[in-house]
Amino acid sequence: MAALLYNEDTSTKTNLLNRGVWMMKEAVASAGMLKQKMNSRFRRNGIAYGLISGLTFGLYSTVVALAMVREPFLGVVGAFAAPIVASAINDALAAIWLLIWNFKKGMIKEIGRSLVTIPGLMVAIAAVFGGPIANGAYLVGIDMAGAAAIPISALCPMFGAIFARMFLKQKIDKRVAVGMFICVIGAALISYVKPEGGVDNFTLGIIFALVAALGWGLEGVFATFGMSMLDSNIAITIREGVSGLVYIAVLIPIFSATDLFTSVLGSVSPMLIIAAAALFTAISFLTWYMANSMVGVAVGMSLNITYVLWGVVFAAIFLGSSLTPTIIAGAVIITIGALLVSMNPMDLFKKKEA
């Protein structure tokens, strides 16, 4: 009788143990499936943010150009005054939008603290290259060459790779080299044929678009260090704020654009349009860095570069920009080349590892 009770007790314990092991395995399997679903959703959200960043930067390019075809921008003497004033107000307003965002997140005090650090200084230097130099040249290029300037500016990943090789000693592998070569072909194709319809200073506009690509490439080198140690929301706010201040304090007086600047500030219509452009700028930067944190910098940059195609399409629809077959083909070729420079395209089809 005792033996029977012992056997039943042992059997019960074994059954309970087996059931416990089974339940543990089920829990682990369920947790694994849940984590896989979360990772998949996380990646999808990151890709969506990257596409939004490209879309909104394309909108920024178009909306700020719309402002420059209104009074008091019309009839301004000199090729630089209107784009510089538009860029100055855009970046200053973008900084204000970002300050509001950081205030809501309770991070406003971090901005002052970050400014006095080495990473903050690097971001400030990056802002000068990416704002007054690159963005100013970008708008001058659009003003002179129309939609053709947009894809030329997307050569920035190629220049970024070159500067990273020069200053950061990063190697250029075969994929990046092929992508750079494709970018050059696309740029040459766009530059080869001037669009009909009275586009003035087309070649000079293309040169300014190249200056924009150079500036953004240098910005990437300096920002790589700073943004690796600062919260992206803080870094972007510093970037836009420093850029706006340099425009207003340095470039506007140099190019004798103070009168235009004050006139625009007192004009409701262009200010509302630029405020909308600045909002698109802020959203573009925020979603770009959100995408970078979710799917990686390479994929995030590649998705952001879709602003080339968005910008060309929006410029044709809202600005009436002339689109020749060479501009369309060149935009597509540069986009493909920029994708190769930024990332291995096969990474888009790989599942994000846990």
SVG drawing of the C-alpha trace seen along z (x, -y; Angstrom):
<svg xmlns="http://www.w3.org/2000/svg" viewBox="-2 -98 44 100">
<polyline fill="none" stroke="black" stroke-width="0.4" points="0.0,0.0 2.8,-2.4 4.6,-1.5 1.4,-2.3 1.0,-5.7 4.7,-6.4 4.3,-5.6 1.1,-7.7 2.9,-10.6 5.9,-10.3 3.7,-10.1 1.8,-13.2 5.0,-15.1 6.3,-14.0 3.1,-15.1 3.2,-18.5 6.9,-18.9 6.2,-18.0 3.2,-20.4 5.3,-23.1 8.0,-22.6 5.4,-22.6 3.9,-25.8 7.3,-27.4 8.0,-26.5 4.7,-27.9 5.4,-31.1 8.9,-31.4 7.4,-30.7 4.6,-33.2 7.1,-35.8 9.3,-35.1 6.3,-35.6 5.3,-38.7 8.8,-40.1 9.0,-39.2 5.7,-41.1 7.0,-44.1 10.2,-44.1 8.3,-43.8 6.0,-46.7 9.0,-48.7 10.7,-48.3 7.6,-49.2 7.2,-52.3 10.8,-53.2 10.4,-52.8 7.2,-54.9 9.0,-57.7 11.8,-57.6 9.4,-58.0 7.6,-60.8 11.0,-62.6 11.6,-62.5 8.0,-63.5 8.1,-66.5 11.5,-67.7 10.2,-67.6 7.2,-69.7 9.6,-72.1 11.5,-72.7 8.3,-73.4 6.5,-75.5 9.5,-77.8 9.9,-78.3 6.2,-79.3 7.0,-82.0 9.8,-83.4 7.5,-84.1 5.4,-86.5 5.8,-90.1 8.1,-91.4 10.5,-88.8 9.6,-89.6 11.8,-92.1 14.5,-91.9 17.9,-93.0 20.6,-90.3 20.5,-86.5 21.1,-85.7 18.9,-88.1 15.6,-86.2 16.9,-82.7 19.0,-83.8 16.1,-85.7 13.7,-82.7 16.3,-80.3 16.9,-82.5 13.2,-82.8 12.6,-79.1 15.4,-77.8 14.6,-80.3 10.9,-79.2 11.9,-75.5 13.9,-76.1 10.9,-77.6 8.7,-74.6 11.4,-72.3 11.7,-74.3 7.9,-73.9 8.3,-70.1 11.2,-69.9 9.2,-72.0 6.3,-69.5 8.8,-66.6 10.3,-68.4 13.8,-68.6 14.1,-72.3 16.9,-72.6 19.1,-70.1 19.6,-72.5 21.6,-75.0 23.6,-72.3 24.4,-70.6 25.6,-73.8 28.6,-74.1 29.8,-70.5 32.2,-69.3 29.4,-67.3 27.2,-70.4 30.0,-72.4 30.3,-69.8 26.6,-70.0 26.9,-73.8 29.7,-73.5 27.6,-71.0 24.7,-73.5 26.8,-76.2 27.7,-73.8 24.2,-72.3 22.3,-75.6 23.8,-78.8 26.1,-77.1 24.2,-74.1 20.5,-75.1 21.2,-78.6 22.9,-77.3 20.1,-74.7 17.4,-77.4 19.6,-79.6 20.0,-76.5 16.2,-76.0 15.7,-79.6 18.1,-79.5 17.8,-76.0 14.3,-75.0 13.6,-71.3 16.9,-70.2 18.7,-71.5 16.8,-69.1 18.4,-65.8 21.8,-67.4 21.7,-68.2 21.1,-64.5 24.7,-63.9 25.4,-64.6 25.8,-60.9 28.5,-60.6 30.3,-63.6 29.7,-62.4 31.4,-59.1 34.4,-61.0 34.7,-63.3 34.4,-60.3 37.3,-58.7 39.4,-61.8 38.7,-62.9 37.4,-59.8 39.5,-57.2 36.4,-55.2 37.0,-52.9 35.0,-53.2 33.9,-49.7 32.9,-48.6 29.2,-49.1 29.7,-52.7 32.1,-53.3 29.5,-52.0 26.8,-54.1 29.1,-57.2 29.7,-56.5 26.0,-56.2 25.4,-59.5 27.9,-61.2 26.2,-59.8 22.8,-61.1 24.2,-64.5 25.9,-64.7 22.6,-63.7 20.7,-66.5 23.3,-69.1 23.7,-68.2 20.4,-69.5 19.0,-72.9 15.2,-72.9 13.2,-75.0 10.9,-77.7 13.1,-80.5 15.1,-79.0 17.8,-81.6 21.3,-80.8 20.7,-77.1 24.4,-76.1 25.0,-78.4 22.0,-76.9 23.4,-73.4 26.8,-74.6 25.0,-76.0 23.1,-72.7 26.5,-71.0 27.7,-73.4 24.6,-72.3 25.6,-68.6 29.1,-69.5 27.8,-71.3 25.4,-68.6 28.2,-66.0 30.4,-68.0 27.5,-68.4 27.2,-64.7 30.9,-64.3 30.7,-66.8 27.2,-65.7 28.3,-62.1 30.3,-62.8 28.0,-65.2 24.7,-63.4 26.2,-60.1 26.4,-61.7 23.3,-64.0 19.6,-63.2 18.5,-63.7 15.7,-66.1 18.2,-68.3 20.8,-68.1 18.3,-69.0 17.0,-72.0 20.6,-73.2 21.2,-72.7 18.2,-74.7 18.7,-77.4 22.4,-78.0 21.7,-78.0 18.9,-80.6 21.1,-82.8 24.1,-82.7 21.8,-83.6 20.3,-86.6 23.5,-87.8 26.0,-87.2 24.6,-86.5 21.7,-88.9 23.9,-92.0 26.7,-90.7 24.3,-90.5 22.5,-93.7 19.2,-91.9 18.1,-93.6 15.4,-95.6 14.0,-92.6 14.2,-90.6 12.2,-93.3 9.7,-93.6 9.0,-89.8 8.6,-89.8 5.9,-92.4 4.1,-90.6 1.4,-88.1 1.2,-85.9 4.9,-85.0 5.4,-84.6 2.5,-82.1 3.9,-80.2 7.4,-80.1 6.0,-79.0 4.4,-76.1 7.7,-75.3 9.5,-75.5 7.0,-73.1 7.7,-70.6 11.4,-71.1 11.0,-70.3 8.9,-67.3 11.4,-66.1 14.3,-66.3 12.4,-64.7 11.1,-61.8 14.5,-61.3 16.3,-60.8 13.4,-58.7 13.8,-56.5 17.6,-56.4 17.1,-55.1 14.6,-52.4 16.0,-51.0 19.6,-52.4 21.3,-55.5 21.9,-53.9 18.3,-52.9 17.0,-56.1 19.2,-58.2 18.1,-56.2 14.5,-56.7 15.1,-60.4 16.7,-60.7 13.3,-60.1 12.9,-63.8 14.5,-64.0 11.6,-62.4 9.0,-64.1 10.6,-67.5 10.7,-67.1 7.0,-66.0 5.9,-68.8 7.9,-71.4 6.2,-70.3 2.7,-70.4 2.9,-73.5 5.6,-75.6 5.1,-74.7 8.8,-73.7 9.8,-72.3 10.6,-68.5 12.6,-67.2 13.2,-63.5 16.8,-64.1 15.8,-65.6 13.4,-62.7 15.9,-60.1 18.7,-61.8 16.6,-62.1 15.8,-58.4 19.5,-57.5 20.8,-59.7 18.2,-58.2 19.5,-54.7 23.1,-55.8 22.4,-57.5 20.7,-54.3 23.8,-52.3 26.1,-54.8 23.9,-54.9 23.2,-51.2 23.1,-47.7 19.6,-47.5 19.2,-43.9 19.0,-45.2 15.5,-46.4 14.4,-42.8 16.1,-41.4 14.2,-41.0 15.6,-43.1 17.4,-40.7 16.4,-40.8"/>
</svg>
